[in-house]
C-alpha cells in the first residue's frame, strides 16, 4: 500500500508541508474519506494548512493520549533526498489507545485558551481539541484566542483578540471566555506575571460588567410592556446546548408554535464554542419584545413584565424545586409538568394549578420507516445509572438489594415501600427514590434483557454499559439524539422502555413513533394514565419479559397509533388552550405601524418616521417642532446649517415603543442604507461609566465629557444631567460638555427623541459641527480656563473627526498648555526682574496714576466678593488707572494659575488685587510685583498663615479688630493694614419716584438646614455632614449617633440664650479659648479630644458656625413677625424657603447691582443682619441706595459702623426689646427715616467710596516703597 494514504508523522517540516499541500485523501476510522493528517517534529510555523500539525517527538504519546486526532500509522524519515515510511511501533499505538479508553471528559487537559504566541495558537487550533463544559456528556470545541498577526486561515476556533479589546469583545460575545493563558517560557518572569494579571483583571472586569449590564437589561425587560400583536404574536423560547433533552424539547415547541401561527425566537448557542451570556439573551429578548415566553426546567420570570405570559415545562427535578422553597409566581405564570411527582414539588414551592404535559417527540425525526423489514432484535437506548452508585458503601448496597428484591418478585414501588427501604438503610428518601431506584429499574431490566433475549439480537446504546460485564458484550456505543436514535428504533422489532413510576416517557413516545414495539416496565400500579394497554407490551418480572420475547408477542394495536398524543403540535395546542393563548392569535391582524413624512411642508416627502403606533409618532413630531423652535432661538447658526441639509435628505427613522421613556430600537436609514442602529449594550455601559463617575468625581472635579458623535442622544442627556450644579454653594459653576456632530441626519434623529430645549439654552453645551469643528475645538482646548474632558465617548466610530482625533487634540492641548505656561512664567519673571524699587515708587506717584496698570483676580463663583472686586477696580479706574479683571469669562470656565500667569504676561500689571489670598498661594507671581490681599474672611489659610509677607506684599483687613494679628511674628516686618469696605455709586444710589411697598427688607443668604443644628430641632431633617465630621467618622473616632448626642448638648445649651448671649458664647477671641466648650461637655459627662472639640466650636465651616450665621439673621425676623403680624416683610437670598417659619417671606435670590438697588429703594426699613460686622458691604449698599438701615449693636464688631457713622447716620438696636421699639418708632416716622438715611449717605460719600479706598491702597504702596528706600 502506498504510504502516502496513511496519516504520517514526519521528522522534518519540509516533508510534512509538501505532503499536506498535496491534500491526499485517506479513509478514516469511520469509513469516510478525509484529508491526510501530516504531523511533524520541528518548530512552529504560520502555515495555515489545517492538517499540518506540529508534534514534539519527545511528547508524542502524551500528545495523542489527550486528543481524538487520528494516530499516525507511519513515520516518515528523510534520507539523502528520499522519504522512507516506517510503521508506527505497535507498542506506542497500544499505549495511546489504552489511555484513550480510560479517558474521562471531566479530566480533559484542554481549556479555552488565550495565547500570547500566535504560532502556538494556530497549531493548537488545528487539533480541534474538546474541552469540558461542565456537562458529563456534552463537551465543546477548544477556542484559541491569540494576539499578534497570523496569515489568513479557515479555522473557526482560532480568533484574533488583542488584549486591549478583550473586555469590550466579551461584553456581548457568546463565545466562552478563556480559562487558561498560554505564555511562552522565554518571556521574563515579571512580564509573564504582568500578562497573567492583566488578563485575570480583564476577565474579572468582564464578569462584573456583565453582572451590572444583566441587572440593567433585566430592569428594562421588566418595564417593557408587550406591544400590539400585529401580524403574529411573538414567543421567546430559551434553550441550552448543555442539556440532553431540554434543548430538543424547547426546539420542538418553538417549531410547533411557529406552525400554529406564532413568530418564535429560539435562543440557544449556535455552536459548540458558545456559552451562556445573559447579556446577549436579554438584549435579544428586548429586541424581540415577546408576548409570551417558554422555559424548560427554569422559573425565569424575574425579568418579565407582568403582562407577558410565561409558560414553564418541568421535566426534571431542578434545584429550584428540590429545595422546596417558596418561589415568586406571577399571575401570568403557567406551569406544566411531566409527572405527578413534580406536581408535589411545585405545590410546595407555591405554584398554582399545574397542568400535565408529557414528553413530546419530533415528527420530522421519529417516524416509521417507509419500507423494508425490521430486524429481529431488541434495543435499548439510554445510559447506565452506575455512576450514581457507590458499591463500596454498605448502605447503598443494602438499599439496592432491598429494591431488587421487590423488583424481582414483581412488587410495587409505592411511597411507603421506598420510604421503608430508605429508612432501613439509613439513606434519604430523595436519594433512594431519584437515584438508586432508577438504577435498579433501568440497569436490571437491561440485565434481564441480556439474559433472556430468547434468540433475538440485543443492542444496548448509551454510556457506562461497558463497565458492566454482563452487558458489555451487547454494548454498541453512544448515539447522538435524533436521527441516529430514530434509525435504531426503525430497524428493530422491540425496544426496552423502563421507568420506575412513569409510563408516558419520552422514550415511549419516540419508540412508538418509529413503529417499534415498546417493551415497558409495568409500573401501571403507581403510574398516571393513560397507560396505553393495547399499544404496548408490559413486563413486571424477568419471566414476563422472557415470555414476550420467547413468544414474539404483539400488542393489540399498532404502537404508532398513540404517537399523535406525544407530538409537539399536540403539546403546543394543549399549552395554548390551558394558558388562553388563542386570544393572542385572534388579535393578529394588520400592523399598527405608522409611517409618515416629517414636516412635509418644510422638508418634503422624503423624510419618513416609522413608529409602532400613532401616539409615538405624534409625540416625536411634536418634540421635533419644539426642538426646532429652541434651536432657532439658542443656536441659530446650527439651525441655519441643518435646515437646507435636511431638505435634500432621503431618510427613514424607525423607532420601537419606548421602555421607561427610552427608545430601545432606533434605526436610521439613508438612501436605503442603514447608517445607524442604537447599540444598547454600549448605551448601558456608558450609563454605568456616567453613574460611577457621578459617585466618585464631585465638586470642582466633576467629570467632564466629550462626545464624538451624538448617537441616539442618551449619553448627551445623561451627562448633561449628571454634571448639573456640582457645587451647591456655587450655583453658577457649570461643567462644560463637548459635542462634535456634523451629520444632519443624526441631528434630525435626536430632535425626535429628546427634549433638547434645556440643552440648547445651556451655554456650557459646546457644539462643534461643520468643516471648522476640529479648528474650533482646538481653540477651546487651548484656553487655560477651559476644562479638558476626562471621558471621550465614541458614538460615531466612522466619523472623520472622531474619538481618536478628539483624544489626540486633548493630549496635544495638555502639552501645549504646559509649554505655554512655562514660557509665560519665564517671560513674566524676566519682565519684572528689570523693575527696581525706585521705578515702582515712581510708578505709584500721584501724578503718574493715569499710567498705572491694575489687575484684579477673583473667581466669578465667589459670592459678594466678585462684586467687591468689581467695585474696587472701578475705584482704581476712577483714579485714572488702567484696569483688567482676570476671572472666568463663562460659568463653564474655571480660573487656574495658568490663566492668571497668562493674563499677567499679557497685561503686565503694576499692581495685582486679590481678596482672601496671599501671594504665596499663586506659584509663579514674581516677588517684586506689588500684590494686595484684602482679607474679608477668616479662612484657615488666613488664620494659620506662617509665610511672612515681603516688601511688595500689601495686606489689608476689612475688620479693624483683625489688626490684632499684627502681634504675630509673621507680620512683624510688614503688618496688616485696615481697609474698610466701600460702595459703588454707579450700582447703588437713590431712585426718584419710587413707591415704598415693603415695611422690612432683609437681603442675605441662609445655610441649608442640614448644615446647621436645625436637624436637632426638627428630627425630620437629616444632617448634611461636612468634611471634618466625615473624616472623624471614617477613622472611627466618633459615630453619627455620638455626634448627634454632642450637638444635642450644644442645642439645649443655646436654646434659651439672647442674641447677645449667643454671640458671646460663639465668639472665640484672644481672651476666650475652648475652655468653656470643654467644661460644658464635661458637665454632661463627656471628656473630648482636641480633634472632636475642633469640629464643635464655632469656627468657620463648622456646624455651630453655620447655625450662628443663620440664627443671627433670622432671629430679628422671628421677633418682629410675632410682635407685628401685619408687618410686610420680604427676604431675598438662598434657602429661606427651606425654613417653614420664614418661607412665606422668601422672594428668591436678588441679582446684585441694579436689580437689588431697586428692591432696596422700595423698602421702609432695611435690616443689616451680618453676624460678624456692622460695616458690611450690604450695609454700605443700603446707605448708598438712600435707605434707612437698622443694625444690631454687636459685642464683638469686627468692623464697626461707628468708625464712620455717628448715631444720626446709623441706628443700632441694643437688644430684643430695643429692636421692637425702634421698628415700631421708625415705621411710623418716615421723616426721621429719611433724615437719618440722607445723613448716612453724605458720610458714606465722604469716607467710603471705592475711589477713596483705591487711593488709600496706592498711598500705602508709595509709603511702603518710600520707607524702604533703596532696598
Secondary structure as GFF3:
##gff-version 3
##sequence-region A 1 1271
A	DSSP	three_ten_helix	3	5	.	.	.	ID=ss1
A	DSSP	beta_strand	8	10	.	.	.	ID=ss2
A	DSSP	alpha_helix	13	22	.	.	.	ID=ss3
A	DSSP	beta_strand	25	27	.	.	.	ID=ss4
A	DSSP	beta_strand	33	35	.	.	.	ID=ss5
A	DSSP	beta_strand	38	40	.	.	.	ID=ss6
A	DSSP	beta_strand	52	54	.	.	.	ID=ss7
A	DSSP	three_ten_helix	57	59	.	.	.	ID=ss8
A	DSSP	alpha_helix	60	65	.	.	.	ID=ss9
A	DSSP	beta_strand	74	79	.	.	.	ID=ss10
A	DSSP	beta_strand	82	87	.	.	.	ID=ss11
A	DSSP	alpha_helix	90	101	.	.	.	ID=ss12
A	DSSP	three_ten_helix	105	107	.	.	.	ID=ss13
A	DSSP	beta_strand	113	115	.	.	.	ID=ss14
A	DSSP	alpha_helix	118	126	.	.	.	ID=ss15
A	DSSP	beta_strand	130	132	.	.	.	ID=ss16
A	DSSP	beta_strand	139	141	.	.	.	ID=ss17
A	DSSP	beta_strand	144	146	.	.	.	ID=ss18
A	DSSP	beta_strand	158	160	.	.	.	ID=ss19
A	DSSP	three_ten_helix	163	165	.	.	.	ID=ss20
A	DSSP	alpha_helix	166	172	.	.	.	ID=ss21
A	DSSP	beta_strand	180	182	.	.	.	ID=ss22
A	DSSP	alpha_helix	189	223	.	.	.	ID=ss23
A	DSSP	beta_strand	234	238	.	.	.	ID=ss24
A	DSSP	alpha_helix	246	259	.	.	.	ID=ss25
A	DSSP	beta_strand	263	267	.	.	.	ID=ss26
A	DSSP	alpha_helix	278	288	.	.	.	ID=ss27
A	DSSP	beta_strand	292	296	.	.	.	ID=ss28
A	DSSP	beta_strand	309	314	.	.	.	ID=ss29
A	DSSP	alpha_helix	319	322	.	.	.	ID=ss30
A	DSSP	beta_strand	333	337	.	.	.	ID=ss31
A	DSSP	alpha_helix	340	348	.	.	.	ID=ss32
A	DSSP	beta_strand	354	356	.	.	.	ID=ss33
A	DSSP	beta_strand	375	381	.	.	.	ID=ss34
A	DSSP	three_ten_helix	386	388	.	.	.	ID=ss35
A	DSSP	alpha_helix	394	408	.	.	.	ID=ss36
A	DSSP	alpha_helix	415	425	.	.	.	ID=ss37
A	DSSP	alpha_helix	429	431	.	.	.	ID=ss38
A	DSSP	pi_helix	432	436	.	.	.	ID=ss39
A	DSSP	alpha_helix	437	451	.	.	.	ID=ss40
A	DSSP	beta_strand	457	461	.	.	.	ID=ss41
A	DSSP	three_ten_helix	465	467	.	.	.	ID=ss42
A	DSSP	alpha_helix	469	472	.	.	.	ID=ss43
A	DSSP	alpha_helix	483	490	.	.	.	ID=ss44
A	DSSP	beta_strand	492	497	.	.	.	ID=ss45
A	DSSP	alpha_helix	506	513	.	.	.	ID=ss46
A	DSSP	beta_strand	517	521	.	.	.	ID=ss47
A	DSSP	beta_strand	537	539	.	.	.	ID=ss48
A	DSSP	alpha_helix	542	551	.	.	.	ID=ss49
A	DSSP	three_ten_helix	559	566	.	.	.	ID=ss50
A	DSSP	alpha_helix	568	579	.	.	.	ID=ss51
A	DSSP	alpha_helix	582	587	.	.	.	ID=ss52
A	DSSP	beta_strand	594	597	.	.	.	ID=ss53
A	DSSP	alpha_helix	600	603	.	.	.	ID=ss54
A	DSSP	beta_strand	607	611	.	.	.	ID=ss55
A	DSSP	alpha_helix	614	634	.	.	.	ID=ss56
A	DSSP	alpha_helix	636	647	.	.	.	ID=ss57
A	DSSP	beta_strand	651	655	.	.	.	ID=ss58
A	DSSP	beta_strand	658	659	.	.	.	ID=ss59
A	DSSP	beta_strand	662	663	.	.	.	ID=ss60
A	DSSP	beta_strand	666	670	.	.	.	ID=ss61
A	DSSP	beta_strand	673	677	.	.	.	ID=ss62
A	DSSP	alpha_helix	680	696	.	.	.	ID=ss63
A	DSSP	three_ten_helix	699	701	.	.	.	ID=ss64
A	DSSP	beta_strand	705	708	.	.	.	ID=ss65
A	DSSP	alpha_helix	714	722	.	.	.	ID=ss66
A	DSSP	beta_strand	737	740	.	.	.	ID=ss67
A	DSSP	alpha_helix	744	753	.	.	.	ID=ss68
A	DSSP	alpha_helix	757	761	.	.	.	ID=ss69
A	DSSP	beta_strand	765	768	.	.	.	ID=ss70
A	DSSP	alpha_helix	773	782	.	.	.	ID=ss71
A	DSSP	beta_strand	791	794	.	.	.	ID=ss72
A	DSSP	alpha_helix	803	833	.	.	.	ID=ss73
A	DSSP	alpha_helix	837	843	.	.	.	ID=ss74
A	DSSP	three_ten_helix	846	851	.	.	.	ID=ss75
A	DSSP	beta_strand	853	857	.	.	.	ID=ss76
A	DSSP	alpha_helix	865	878	.	.	.	ID=ss77
A	DSSP	beta_strand	882	886	.	.	.	ID=ss78
A	DSSP	alpha_helix	897	907	.	.	.	ID=ss79
A	DSSP	beta_strand	911	915	.	.	.	ID=ss80
A	DSSP	three_ten_helix	919	921	.	.	.	ID=ss81
A	DSSP	beta_strand	931	935	.	.	.	ID=ss82
A	DSSP	alpha_helix	940	943	.	.	.	ID=ss83
A	DSSP	beta_strand	953	957	.	.	.	ID=ss84
A	DSSP	three_ten_helix	960	967	.	.	.	ID=ss85
A	DSSP	three_ten_helix	969	971	.	.	.	ID=ss86
A	DSSP	beta_strand	977	978	.	.	.	ID=ss87
A	DSSP	beta_strand	998	1003	.	.	.	ID=ss88
A	DSSP	three_ten_helix	1009	1011	.	.	.	ID=ss89
A	DSSP	alpha_helix	1014	1017	.	.	.	ID=ss90
A	DSSP	alpha_helix	1027	1034	.	.	.	ID=ss91
A	DSSP	alpha_helix	1040	1054	.	.	.	ID=ss92
A	DSSP	alpha_helix	1059	1066	.	.	.	ID=ss93
A	DSSP	alpha_helix	1075	1083	.	.	.	ID=ss94
A	DSSP	alpha_helix	1090	1096	.	.	.	ID=ss95
A	DSSP	alpha_helix	1103	1123	.	.	.	ID=ss96
A	DSSP	beta_strand	1129	1132	.	.	.	ID=ss97
A	DSSP	three_ten_helix	1136	1138	.	.	.	ID=ss98
A	DSSP	three_ten_helix	1143	1145	.	.	.	ID=ss99
A	DSSP	alpha_helix	1154	1161	.	.	.	ID=ss100
A	DSSP	beta_strand	1163	1168	.	.	.	ID=ss101
A	DSSP	alpha_helix	1177	1184	.	.	.	ID=ss102
A	DSSP	beta_strand	1189	1192	.	.	.	ID=ss103
A	DSSP	three_ten_helix	1201	1203	.	.	.	ID=ss104
A	DSSP	beta_strand	1211	1213	.	.	.	ID=ss105
A	DSSP	alpha_helix	1216	1227	.	.	.	ID=ss106
A	DSSP	alpha_helix	1230	1247	.	.	.	ID=ss107
A	DSSP	alpha_helix	1250	1267	.	.	.	ID=ss108
###
